[in-house]
């Protein structure tokens, strides 16, 4: 999810600190999103072929990629001016994670990776269309609700990870029953609504004349959400496939 601290005041402050620098634009940010998306796909493809030949590396690369991505994301949350360097790096390490996790699911349910990718891009296109048409707007209330719900899900996942270390599984996350599927649908919807906040963040940054490096940071926020959406779609399709 894009950094929730990127409010109107933070953009104004960034613009003031960047006086004399080139300002970010919506088109410039879109270009950065395309570049980072290409890096994620290329890295995922490379890790896929590597892991097919070396299956023993699947979990180490999946865990390593996720941890490396988290570290880079935390640094960027506080050092946004480093985005031109760290955002592409994030895309590469996140691609490694995506390739590894996709292969794990693909081995259980052949074809699920392509289905998840197509559905993810369909949701992305739909949310962009709804946002541009004004059907969904990132109002202050909308942002508060989505931020709160996302934080709640993040805490829930963290607790589930800790419990799994003690061989305790949380049914909502791993169960393929209707409650588990309903939870996955909720999280997929939540990730989709986060895309609206990312789009609004990009427009705000351009409107307030934020420095050029913020294009990379806003692109980073969008890629974070897209990867999250893809993983949740993958999880949802796996639950549905297991019921066949």
Buried (B, 14 or more C-beta within 10 A) or exposed (E): BBBBEBBEEBBBEBBEEBEEBEBBBBEBBBEBBEBBBEBBBBBBEBBBEBBEEEEEBBEEBBEBBBEBBBEBBEBBBEEBBBBBEBBBBBBBBBBBBBBBBBBBBBEEBEEBBEBBBEBBBEBBEEBEEBBEEEEBEBEEEBBEEBBEBBEEBEEBEEEBEEEEEEEEEBEBBEBBEEEBBEBBEBBBBBBBBBBBBBBBBBBBBBBBBBBBBBBBBBBBBBBBBBBBBBBBBBBBBBBBBEEE
